[in-house]
Amino acid sequence: MEQNVPYETIAFKNNGFRWIAVGNMPNKLWGGRFEKLPKSALFDFLSAENCELDAKLLPYDISGSLAHTCMLHKQKIISKAEAKEILSALLALQEKAFAGTFTLDPELEDVHTNVESAVTKMTECGKKMHTARSRNDQIALDTRLYMREAINSLSASLLALQGSLSKLAANDSIFPSYTHTQVAQPVSLSFWCHAHWHEIERDLQRLDQIYQRVNANPLGSGAVAGTTWPIDREFTSKLLGFDSPTENPMDTVGNRGELESEFLHSIYIAMSHCSRMAEDCIILSNKGLVILPDEFSTGSSMMPQKKNPDPLELIRGKASRLLGLSVHAASLLKGVPSGYNLDSQESKFALLQGVETALGSFNILAQLLPYLQLDKGKIALELEQGFACATELADLLAKKGVPFRKSHELTGAIIKECMAEKKFLSSLSAKEVSKLSGMAISQKELSEAVSVYKVARFASKYQIPKESASLPKLFERKEKLLASSKLLEKEIKSILQ
């Protein structure tokens, strides 16, 4: 032992083994193997940030320990008296966690050791609660429990965003569409909302699919090869609301980061959809076509006239953050051998950051959208100046018998003439168009073709559904989790009686 290490060292012999008690080394779950205390700088590097992140996993670690203890009792691995002591301590700890009065000690490395240490201070039986499990399957469990709740929260936020699109669509009007950022064709506001509603629907579908893969119980996988203890993984699966146990211990602890990567990629796609909506609103507000609400805008400290779309710009920026976090998590999967590796600890940072970032963005956008106002006069002018009805005019000529390629060319020539004379398509007479095209066209036919207000076809064909297909799935998931929570509560009460 180095003399400059300020810890009392006691060495003694016991049955031929040399045991070393070094300061707070007994607090390390792995301390029995070591004679020297690792440098404090190592613990700072390994655990300081990890413990800060682990604080958010504390409720899940306690829930997992409650279920694991119930299973140890059921399998007669620990006695009822021991189980009762451990469960009572865990419940007391749970109350402190909910009240925010239990903080993690970085010197204890992680949430798992903190929980076990706190329980053991309340009862010596706490030393048995780690039987038949490893911190490897514990963190896999905590992460899956967290991800399930996060998926449900994100799904609820995306459903609220769909609801906001439905509210916005109710105030229907003409709306511009663009390709290559140039005016394309007249559409309706409800049509724009319908398009983004379906983007969000796909995001919800992806989250539902990921939930199914997340919802498998890793407890019992141990460090890498399972355990020889006669555990009941089906039982802990029921208590924690999992569909089933995971299939292979090596795969379970070794693929940590895979689900996180897939999850973050799906959140990123959803964030890119939000970024697109935000960008549309920014561009349209800059043109004066959309009026941003005061409630969701900011001003300039120097320029009094400014009204800035800060939340929309920040959503764009946060979409970039999600992309970075997604790549961060995905890159951890390459270059590691089979089994658990500490590289995967980094996926925790990406996961927790990603979920919080996405939730905030989804929620603020859902609140903002219904407040948007449209300047219909400016929108009509934008469409007129962009000759947005050119395609409809070319189609009219084609319906009169002109091959579309020729009608396309004729319409282009008509627009060129309009630009030279500073006219809109709507100002042309049927006589002028008939002369230019060589086809007999009535004024009624022409007016219908070149009117920027003729978007009725969108109102009937592109209606936002009354309910997302993901809504009943979310209710079903929440009900199952509630049922498992009640089952765990019932099992705990039966032991405590």
N, C-alpha and C positions, 0 to 999 in steps of 0.2 A: 504494500500500500504506500503511495507517495506521501511523504511527510507533510506536504503543503495542502493536502486535502483535509478540510476541517470536519472530518467525520470520525466518530469513535469506531474503532475496529476491534471486534472480538472474534478470536478463532478458537475452535475447540474440536475435538475428535468425537465422532459418534458412529459406532458400528463400522469403523474403517473409512468413513467418509469425512472429508474436511469441510466443515460448514463455515461460512463467513457471513457475519451480520454487519453490514456497512450502512451507517446512517439511515437514510430513508430508502435504501435498496429494497427492503421487503415490500414497499409500495409498488415496485415493478412486478408485473405478473411473471416476468421472465428472469427475475433477479437471482434465482438460485444457481444459475449457471456461471455467474460472474463473480470475480474476486475484487475487481476494481470498478469504482463508480465511473461511468462515462462522463466525459467533460460536459460542463453546463452548456457550452456553446452547441454541443451536439443536440441536446434536448431542445434548445431554442430553435435550431434549424428544423428538427423533426416534428416538433409538437406545438410551438407557439401559435402559428396560424391555424394548424389543424384543430387545436382545442377551441379556438374562436369560432370556427365553422361548426364544430361538433355541438356547440351550444344549441344550435337549431335542430339537432337530431336527438336531443335529450329526451323529449317525450316518447319518441319512437323506441329508443333504447330501453327505457323503463317498461314500456308495453311488451317488448320482446322478452325482457327478463321475467315479467309476470307470467307470460305464457310458458316460457321454458321451465320455470319453477313448478308450475302446475303439472307439466308433463313429467318432470323428475319425480314428483310425488305419485302420480298415477302409475308410473312404472316401478314404484318402490325403490328407486335409486336413493331417495332421501325420505326420511320419516315425515309423518304428518306434523309432528312438533317442529321439525326443522323447516318444513315448508311454511308453516304458520309464521314462524319468526321472520323468515326471509320476505314473505309476502307483506307482512305488516310493515316492515322496514321500507320496502319498495313503495307501498302506498303512501307512507309518510313522505318519502322522497318525491313522489309524484305531486303531492300537494305543494311542496316547496317549489317544484319546477313550475307548476301552473301559476304560483304566486310570484314567480321571478326572484325568489330568495335563495335559490341554489345556483351557485356559480362554479364553473369548472376550473380546476387547478391545473395549469399547463405542465407542472412537474409530474403529474400523473399521466401525461401523454395524450390521453384521449377520453372520450365520453364513457367508454366501456369500463376503463379502470376507475374513473371517477365515481361511477355508479356503484361498482363493486366495493370500492373503498368506503364510500359513505354507508352502504348497507352493513359492511363488516364492522364499522364503528358502532352501529346500533345493535348488532348481534354477531357472535362468533360463527353462527350458522352461515353467514354471508360468504364464508370461505368455500362453501359447497355449491354456490349458485353457478359457478363457471363449469361445473362438471358436464362433460359431453359436448362442449362447444368451444370454439376458438374466436378470437377477435376477428378473424377472417370471415366467418359466417355471420358474426354479429353485425359488422359494418355492411355486409351485403343485405342483411335483414333490414337494418335501419334505413338504408338507402331506398330499398324497395317500398317500405312503409311510407317514407317521405314522398317518393315519386308517385305512389298511388294517390295520395292526398293532393299533390301538386297537379297531377293530371286532371283531377276532378275540379280543382279551383280554376285552372286554366280553361277547362271546357266551359265552366259556368261563365267565365269572363268573355269567352268567344261567343257563347250563346247570347249574352247581353249585347255584344257588338252586332250580332245579326239583328237583334231587336231594334237597335238604334238605326240600322240601315232600313228596316221596315218603316220606322217612324218617319225617317227622312223621305222615303219613297212616297209616303202618303201625300206630301206636298208636291205633287208631280208638276212638271213643266218641261218645256223644251230644254235640251242640254247639248253641248257640243261633244263630238268625239274626235279623236286625233289619231293619226298614225305618223310616225317620224316627227312628232310634236307639231305637225301641220294639221289644219282643219280638214276633217275627213267627211263625215256625214252628220246630218241632224239625228239626234237620238232623244230619249227622254231621261229625266232624272231617275225615274223608277228603273229604267233599263240599266243605268250605271250602278244603281244600288243592287239590282238583281245579279249583276256580274260579280260584284264583290261578296255578296251573300253566299254565292256558290264557292268562291275561293275559301271562305271561312268554313263552309260545310266540309270541304276536303280536309282542312286542317283538323276539324273535329274527328273525322274518320281516322286520320293517322293517329291521333291521340288515343282513340278507342282501341286501335290495333296494338299500339305499344302497351297499353294497360294490360292487355291479355298476356303479353310476354313478361311484363313486370310482376304480374300477380301469381308468382310461384314461390314457394317457401324455401329459402336457402338454409334454414336452421337444420343442423344435423350434418352439414357438409364438413364441419370441423376446419382444420387448417388446410387440408388438401385432399385427404383420403377418407373422410367420414370418421366414424367412431365405432369402437367395439361395444360401447354401452348399449343396452337394449332400449333405445329411445323409440318414441312413437311420433314420427314426422307428420302423419295424417292428423294426429290430434292437435299439434301446434298449428297446423294449417287451418283447421276449423276454428281454433280460438282466435286466430289473427285474420281470418277472412280470405285466405289464399285458396285458389282453385285446387292446388295440389302441391306436393313437394317438387323441388327441382330434380332432374334425372341423375346427374353425375356430379359428385363433389368437386373433382378437379376442374370441371367446366364451370361450376358455380362460382368458386372463389377466383378462378383464373380469368373469367370473362368480365370481371368488374371493370366498368368503363364502357362496355359494349352497349348496354341499355341506356346509359347516360348519354353516349354519343348519338345514338339513334333518337333519343328523346330531344336532345338539344338541336339536332338537325331539323326535326319536325317543328320545334318552336321557332327556329330561324325562318323556316318557310312561312309560317304564320306571321312572323314579324315583317318579312319582306312584303307580304300582302298589305299589312298595315302601313308600311312605308310607302307603298304605291298609292294608297288612298290619301295619305298625308301629302305626298308630292302633288297629286292632282289638285288637292285643295289649295296648296301653296301657289301653284301656277295659275289656277283660276282666280284666286284672290288677287294676285298681282295684275291680272288682266281686268280686274273689277267685275268679273262675272259672278263671283261668289263673295259674299260679305261674311267675314269672320266675326264670331261673337266676342263682345268685349270681355265676357266672363272667361274666355279661354284665349286671350291675347295679352301681350305686354307692350310697353312703350319704350321709348328711348330716353336716356338720362340727359341727352343733349338736344335731340331734334323733336320738337313738340308734336309734329304732324304724324309721327310714326305710329303704326299699329302692326306689331310683329307677330308672325305665326310661330312663336317659340315652341309651344308643345308639339306642333307638327314637325318642326325641324328636329326636335330632340328625338321624336319617334324614328325619324330617318337615321339619326346618329346611333340610336340604341339598336337598330336593326344590324348595323355594322358590328356593334359589340357582340350581338348574338352569333353572327357569323364567326367572329374570332373565337368565341367560347366553344362553338361547335367544332371548329378545326382543332382547337386545343384538346378537346376530349377525344376526338377521332385519332389524333396523332399519337396518343398514349397507347393505342392498341398495337402499334407496329413495333417490332424489334424486341418484344419481351417473350421469355420462354413460358412453357406451360406452368400452371400453378400461380400462386399469389406473388405479386411483386409490388413494392411500395410506390412505384411509379403511379399506380392507379389511384393513390391518395389524391393526386392532383385533379382527378375527375370530380371530386367533391366540390372544389372551388368553382369549377365551370358550371356544375349542375345548380348549385344554390344561387350563384350569381345570375345564371340564365333564367331561372324560374322567377326570381324577384323582378328582374328587368322586364321580362315579358308581361307579367301580371300588371305592373304599373302602366305599361304602354297600352295594353288592351283596354284597361279600365278608363284611362283618360280619353282615348279615342272614342270609346262607347259613349262617354258623357258629352263629348264635343259635337259629334255628328248631328244630332237633332237640332242644334242651335244654328246650323248653317242657313244662310238666306241667299236667295238667287236674285240677280238683277236681270229679269227676263228681257228687257229692252236691249241691254248690252249683249246678252247672249244671242238675240236675233241678229244684231248688227255683226257680231263675230261670225255667225254662220253665213250671212249675206256676203261679207267681205271675203270670206274664204271660199265662196262659190260651192257651199256644202251640198247643194242639190245637183251638182254636175252628173253624178252617177244616175240619179233618177231621170234626168233629161236624156242621157244616153240610152237608158233602158226604154224610155218612151219611143225614141226613134227606132230602136230595135224591134219593139212591138209593132211598129208601123211597117216592118218588112225590111228595114235596113240592116245588113249584117252588123253584129255588135262591133267588130273591129272598125268598120266604117263609121258607125254611129259614135264610137269613142273619138275618132279623128274629127268628125264634124262638131261634136260638142266642145272639143278642145279649141277648135277654130272660133266657135261662138264665144267662148270665155276670153280668148285672146282679143276679140273685138270689143267685148264688154270692158276689159281692162284698159284698152286704149281710149275708150269713150267715157271711162269712169262710171259704168253702169253696173247694176246688179242683175242677176238672171231674172229676178221677179219683176224687173221693170221692162222686160222685153215683151213685145206683142206677138201674138200667134202668127201674124202676117210676116214679121221679121224672121221668126224662126223657121216658118214654112219656106220662105225664100232662101234662107241660108242652107237649109237642109234638103230642099227639093221635095219635101213631103208635106201633105196637107194635114195641118194640126189645128185643132180648135182651141179657142181661148180657155175653155174649161179644162181641157186636157193639159195644156201648158201650165195653167195656174196650179193645178193639183200636183204636177210634177216638180215645180220649182218653189213650192211654198216650204219655208223652213219650219212652219208650224204643223206640218202634216206628219205627225209621228204616232198616230193612233194605233198603228200596227204593233207597237211595243206594249201598249196598255193591256191588251188581251193575251198576247202570246208569252210575255215575260213577267209573270206574276210571282212575287216572292212567296214561297210556301208559308202556310200559317205556323208550321212547327218544323223544327229541324229533326231529322231522323235520329240525331244523337241525343236529343233530350230524354227520351225514355231510357236510353242506355245509361245516361248519367244517373237518373233516378234509381235504376236497378243496381248500379254499382254502390251508390250511397246506402241503399237499403241493406245490401249484403254486408257492408262494413259495419253498419249499425247493429245488425243481427249478431255478427261475430263479437262485437264489443260487449253486447249483453250476455253472450255465452261465456266470454272470459270473466265478466263480472260475476256471473252465477257460479262458475267453477271456483273462483277465489273465495266467495262467500261460503261455499260448502266446506272448504278447507279451514277457514277461519272459525267456523262454528265449533 
